[in-house]
Amino acid sequence: MPNAVHAWFGKAARFPKQSTSDLRWLKNAYVIFGIGTLLLSLIWFPGWQTAAWVVVTIGWFYQSALARKEIRRREAETALSD
């Protein structure tokens, strides 16, 4: 099950049309959104809603990791072609 979920998110979060500079911006934005949602969940929703917000936060951090992975892949391709 975790592998299927990972594969689904991997397919849904491809960045083929984004430039590398846009990906760097997105990566940073995803981290900021993740930290923001985590802080909001801890301050405003100190109950069962915290779990839902933590899931959203993990999603933002996962998107950031995927963007970072794509940036590294592109940099490796560029280094090999030079």
C-alpha positions in Angstrom: 0.0 0.0 0.0 2.7 2.6 0.8 4.4 1.9 -2.5 1.2 2.4 -4.4 0.6 5.7 -2.6 4.2 6.8 -3.2 3.9 5.9 -6.9 0.6 7.8 -7.2 2.0 10.9 -5.6 5.1 10.6 -7.7 3.0 10.6 -10.9 0.8 13.4 -9.7 3.7 15.7 -8.8 5.9 15.7 -11.9 7.6 19.0 -12.9 8.4 18.5 -16.5 7.4 21.9 -17.7 8.8 24.0 -14.9 12.1 25.7 -15.3 14.8 25.0 -12.7 14.6 28.5 -11.3 10.8 28.0 -10.9 11.5 24.7 -9.2 13.8 26.3 -6.7 11.1 28.9 -5.9 8.5 26.2 -5.5 10.8 24.1 -3.3 11.2 27.1 -0.9 7.5 28.0 -1.1 6.5 24.4 -0.2 8.7 24.5 2.9 7.3 27.8 4.0 3.7 26.5 3.4 4.5 23.4 5.4 5.9 25.2 8.3 3.0 27.7 8.2 0.3 24.9 8.2 2.1 23.1 11.0 2.2 26.3 13.1 -1.5 27.0 12.4 -2.5 23.5 13.4 -0.7 23.8 16.7 -2.0 27.3 17.5 -5.5 27.3 16.3 -6.7 23.7 16.2 -5.4 21.9 19.3 -7.6 18.8 18.8 -8.3 16.2 16.3 -7.9 18.7 13.5 -4.2 18.8 14.2 -3.8 15.4 12.6 -5.4 16.6 9.4 -3.2 19.6 9.3 -0.1 17.5 9.9 -1.1 15.4 6.9 -1.3 18.6 4.8 2.1 19.7 6.2 3.6 16.4 5.2 2.2 16.9 1.8 3.9 20.3 1.4 7.2 18.8 2.6 6.9 15.9 0.2 6.3 18.3 -2.7 9.4 20.2 -1.6 11.4 16.9 -1.6 10.2 16.0 -5.1 11.1 19.5 -6.4 14.6 19.1 -4.8 15.0 15.6 -6.4 14.0 17.0 -9.8 16.5 19.9 -9.5 19.3 17.4 -8.7 18.3 15.2 -11.6 18.4 18.2 -14.0 21.8 19.3 -12.6 23.2 15.8 -13.1 21.9 15.7 -16.7 23.5 19.1 -17.3 26.8 17.9 -15.8 26.8 14.8 -17.9 26.1 16.7 -21.1 28.9 19.2 -20.6 
